[in-house]
Amino acid sequence: MRISVPRESAPGENRVALTPEAVTKLGVAGFDVSVERGAGVLAGFPDELYADAGATLADYGHLLDGAEAVVRVAQPNAEEVSSLREGMVLVGFLQPLTDTVGIERLRERGVVAFAMESIPRITRAQSMDALSSQATISGYKGVILAADRSPKLFPMLMTAAGTIAPARVLVLGAGVAGLQAIATARRLGAVVSAFDVRAAVAEQVESLGAAFLDLGVRGEETEGGYAQELTDEQKRAQQAALEERLGDFDVVVTTAAVPGRPAPKLIPASAVEGMRPGSVIVDLAADTGGNCELTEPGREVAHTGVTIVGLTNVPSLMPADASRLYARNVSALLEHLAPGGTLALDFDDEITGGACVTGRPSEVAA
Ligand code: NAD
């Protein structure tokens, strides 16, 4: 089976769907890979490394020749979709819950599309869980950004010139990104607190050496382990509790999300105004609008001396390791869809059926 890897077209996307390491492994597993020239450059993987790994390098005009599947990071634009053939397999972050136009375009084209976001979070699919691998990168980088923007040291320092108190960090949302943010902030020596509406995570937060902040709000959990959106009354209670507590922290890293919904607004402007000048908020939910009312997605802004970092697509700021992990997730999915390099789609399988967002090929053709 031939797989094609295009250069990403989305602005600011530095990652690549397959690394040279993944190309070598897929070669052994019975796949043949063609890579668009320059596809890995921004992630630190030049064309020569792909050629050494056994890939065929091509310009976009010939990239899809003989290919049965296209693997990418972000969803293709309209022009790219028009170059896909009926029956072709497509794998990527396709935003199935929010980009209904894009998914419909793929369906109309007859493409059999698998969204990395839709892979069920079951033990058998853990190696394919790209939401987790990329959230891990986000959580780490979010804290590094915060440490860089903060005028304070993170660790406690006892020096001849006296003692510096450690930074106090609050992490809001303790899912995959939040737990990695806690671990990273702890490694840098900060004193860390965290909050999540899912009460079950309190133990995980504490096992990482952070304190669970009780804001008096408890949310419901879906069957898949995700948070449900809070009621309006709970939202108001959470905002009020945070307004009271936020001034205790030097740094806030927010990761709160509800799948398919805009990010919950946890931090009102009044709570930011209650923070000390020099405090930093890194809003890792900026891609879906942000957890802070003052976040401007894609930008860093200052408000009453508080820096609010709303950079989007944070995993793309660490493109080498983000691509390494993503490529392993994609490879695991490909080996599942095409064991031994031969496409064998079983839509009754929980992973294949769950991840396919355009419907079975017969339905697509119909
Ligand atoms: P996510 O990115 O959808 O959300 C991030 C966090 O925000 C979640 O912990 C959520 O509870 C929290 N949140 C939502 N609304 C909030 C609010 N108003 N205030 C504070 N926090 C709020 O979630 P995720 O990180 O992708 O993972 C969520 C769940 O999936 C977890 O239970 C995780 O353990 C589970 N998971 C399971 C597997 C598996 O293989 N079984 C793999 C990865 C994740």
Boltz pocket constraint, residues with backbone or C-beta under 6 A from the ligand:
constraints:
  - pocket:
      binder: B
      contacts: [[A, 121], [A, 122], [A, 123], [A, 126], [A, 129], [A, 131], [A, 132], [A, 135], [A, 172], [A, 173], [A, 174], [A, 175], [A, 176], [A, 177], [A, 178], [A, 195], [A, 196], [A, 197], [A, 198], [A, 224], [A, 225], [A, 226], [A, 227], [A, 228], [A, 230], [A, 238], [A, 255], [A, 256], [A, 257], [A, 258], [A, 259], [A, 264], [A, 266]]
      max_distance: 6.0
